[in-house]
Amino acid sequence: MSINAKHLATFILGAAAGVAAHKYLQTEEGEKLLEDLKNKANDLKAEAEGAIDKAPEYFDELKTKGSEALKTNFPDAESFLKDLYAKFTNKPGTEGTGTTDPIPDPIS
């Protein structure tokens, strides 16, 4: 891999930007910016940890409400999905006589 003028110019501009950022962060205003960034990062970390703790409860509630909404709005959905699943798995006593490979049972 050869180094051409374009790569060299990119490296020099990157180094200059790094030096400028370092000089800026040494000023009082730069230190204040760093402190603000640290505080925001800590707030986001705490919020993410709280969301992780609440996730199981949220998904249980979503599952319950989603199931209730499905049963309320589409009362025949459960039987339709069971029939459709039986058709594709070619279980005895069902209509589907195709030669497709059976679909594995879903994880409970």
C-alpha distance (Angstrom), angle and dihedral (degrees) to the residues before:
residue distance angle dihedral
M1 . . .
S2 3.74 . .
I3 3.77 126.2 .
N4 3.76 112.4 -129.1
A5 3.80 131.7 -176.8
K6 3.80 91.9 -91.8
H7 3.83 92.8 58.3
L8 3.79 91.9 44.7
A9 3.81 92.2 50.5
T10 3.82 90.5 49.0
F11 3.81 91.0 51.5
I12 3.82 92.6 48.3
L13 3.83 92.6 48.4
G14 3.81 90.7 48.5
A15 3.78 91.9 49.9
A16 3.81 91.0 48.2
A17 3.80 90.6 50.5
G18 3.81 89.7 50.6
V19 3.81 92.1 51.2
A20 3.81 91.4 47.8
A21 3.81 91.8 49.4
H22 3.80 90.9 49.2
K23 3.81 91.5 50.5
Y24 3.82 91.4 48.3
L25 3.81 93.5 48.8
Q26 3.82 90.2 53.7
T27 3.81 90.9 63.1
E28 3.80 123.7 87.2
E29 3.80 90.9 -108.2
G30 3.81 90.8 50.6
E31 3.81 92.1 50.8
K32 3.81 89.2 50.6
L33 3.82 89.3 51.3
L34 3.81 90.8 51.4
E35 3.80 91.3 49.4
D36 3.82 91.1 50.5
L37 3.80 90.4 49.3
K38 3.81 91.3 50.4
N39 3.82 91.3 50.4
K40 3.80 92.1 49.2
A41 3.80 91.0 47.6
N42 3.81 91.3 51.3
D43 3.82 90.7 48.6
L44 3.82 91.0 50.9
K45 3.80 90.5 47.7
A46 3.81 91.9 52.2
E47 3.81 90.9 46.8
A48 3.82 91.4 50.4
E49 3.81 92.0 49.1
G50 3.81 89.7 50.5
A51 3.80 90.8 49.9
I52 3.81 90.7 51.6
D53 3.80 90.2 52.6
K54 3.82 91.9 49.7
A55 3.82 96.5 43.5
P56 3.85 98.6 89.9
E57 3.81 91.7 50.6
Y58 3.80 91.1 46.6
F59 3.80 93.9 51.1
D60 3.81 92.4 46.2
E61 3.81 89.4 52.3
L62 3.81 91.0 45.7
K63 3.80 90.8 50.5
T64 3.81 92.5 49.7
K65 3.80 95.9 44.9
G66 3.81 92.6 42.5
S67 3.79 91.8 51.2
E68 3.81 91.3 48.3
A69 3.80 92.1 47.7
L70 3.80 91.2 49.0
K71 3.79 92.1 49.9
T72 3.82 91.6 46.4
N73 3.80 98.0 46.4
F74 3.81 99.1 32.0
P75 3.83 108.4 27.5
D76 3.82 93.7 172.0
A77 3.81 94.9 48.8
E78 3.81 95.0 96.4
S79 3.80 94.7 52.8
F80 3.82 90.9 42.5
L81 3.81 91.9 53.4
K82 3.82 92.0 45.9
D83 3.81 90.7 50.9
L84 3.78 91.6 46.6
Y85 3.80 91.5 49.5
A86 3.80 91.1 48.3
K87 3.80 90.4 50.0
F88 3.79 92.9 54.4
T89 3.79 95.4 43.7
N90 3.84 91.8 49.6
K91 3.78 93.6 -135.9
P92 3.84 115.1 -176.5
G93 3.78 113.9 -89.1
T94 3.81 94.3 29.5
E95 3.77 129.3 106.3
G96 3.84 107.5 -117.2
T97 3.81 109.8 99.1
G98 3.79 96.6 171.1
T99 3.77 122.7 133.7
T100 3.79 96.0 -124.6
D101 3.78 120.8 134.0
P102 3.80 112.8 -98.3
I103 3.78 117.8 -101.1
P104 3.82 111.8 -122.3
D105 3.79 117.8 -111.6
P106 3.82 112.6 -92.1
I107 3.77 118.9 -107.7
S108 3.79 111.2 -99.6
